[in-house]
């Protein structure tokens, strides 16, 4: 991929990626705040200011590298919003809602992006100079938000799906699953490097994203 293509890709993907990962984390903190844990609000993390959420590796380096190698879809993450589950009014139950808030926000953003894309499609002939870049950003937004939604629902701690599973499983099973969390990131990296995740959830991600894009267009 040449430099011009990389620059064009960054200009298309930068805002959708930032919005997707920042709003994902803010949603966790906002729901936790509503359910009794004010940690995120106290630490100033319930904000859309990207400086508060940017992780140099997950927010910048990984998406740029994936873009540079021509990956079919991007992935990234922000600094996790701090959650103290002990402060939740009903920790085991409320953990589920806090965890689901992130993927649910990404799904909502994908649907909103599809709606904007549908509106933009009707403007292409009259306002091409504005509509085309906006349409490309909407498509990028749909893809990155479906990536974050589906990937985070994998039932493996520390992913959101893992926390949901811990909240739903009976005590002994929940405890055994939660013990995986210290090794969860290593397992995720190994599965990504081996291509297991791409082959298993890649078709689901791109299939759902293409359905929304095709409906919008």
PyMOL commands that set and color helices and strands:
alter all, ss='L'
color gray80, all
select helices_A, chain A and resi 3-34+39-42+50-52+56-68+85-87+91-121+128-152+160-168+171-178+181-194+196-216
alter helices_A, ss='H'
color red, helices_A
deselect
rebuild
show_as cartoon
